[in-house]
Amino acid sequence: MIYNQNGFLVLSIYNYAYTGGAHGNYGTSMYCFDINAQKQMTLGDILSADSVALRRLLEQNYRKQYAVPAPTP
């Protein structure tokens, strides 16, 4: 459990699988629940941006975080 306030619960589940080779595979899954509505939330429950607008925001943040100049594809 990484968050439990204001009627929301967020769980983080760490995954590991070794299927052969040099190393295993790792991952983390996050699940958010609305306690009052007693349901698991989806991205659409908290975000109303269309995919074009979301892609633009993600690209801007990526370029800023990794110092990628605008003309660079």
C-alpha positions in Angstrom: 0.0 0.0 0.0 1.5 3.3 -1.0 -1.4 5.7 -0.5 -4.5 5.5 1.7 -6.1 8.9 2.1 -9.2 11.0 1.1 -11.2 7.9 0.1 -8.5 6.5 -2.3 -6.3 3.5 -1.9 -3.3 2.8 -4.2 -1.6 -0.5 -4.2 1.8 -1.3 -5.8 2.6 -4.8 -6.7 6.1 -5.8 -7.6 6.6 -8.6 -10.1 9.6 -10.8 -10.9 9.8 -13.8 -13.2 12.9 -15.7 -14.2 12.3 -17.5 -17.5 15.9 -18.3 -18.3 18.7 -16.3 -19.7 21.1 -13.8 -18.0 18.5 -12.2 -15.7 14.9 -12.2 -14.7 12.2 -9.7 -15.7 11.0 -7.1 -13.2 7.9 -4.9 -13.2 5.5 -3.0 -11.0 1.8 -2.8 -11.3 -0.2 0.0 -9.7 -3.9 -0.2 -8.8 -6.1 2.7 -7.6 -9.4 2.2 -5.8 -12.2 4.6 -5.0 -13.1 3.4 -1.5 -16.4 5.4 -1.4 -17.6 4.0 -4.8 -16.1 0.6 -4.0 -14.5 0.3 -7.5 -11.1 0.1 -9.1 -10.4 3.3 -11.0 -9.3 3.6 -14.6 -7.4 6.3 -16.3 -10.6 7.7 -17.7 -11.9 8.3 -14.2 -9.2 10.9 -13.5 -8.1 12.1 -16.9 -10.2 13.5 -19.7 -7.5 14.5 -22.2 -7.8 13.1 -25.7 -4.9 11.0 -27.0 -3.5 13.8 -29.2 -3.4 16.2 -26.3 -2.0 13.6 -23.9 0.8 12.7 -26.4 1.7 16.3 -26.7 2.0 16.7 -22.9 4.0 13.5 -22.6 6.4 14.6 -25.3 6.9 18.0 -23.8 7.7 16.5 -20.4 10.1 13.9 -21.9 12.0 16.6 -23.9 12.3 18.7 -20.7 13.3 15.8 -18.5 16.0 14.4 -20.9 17.1 17.7 -22.5 16.0 16.6 -26.0 15.8 19.7 -28.3 12.6 20.4 -30.1 13.8 19.7 -33.7 15.2 16.2 -32.7 12.7 13.5 -33.6 
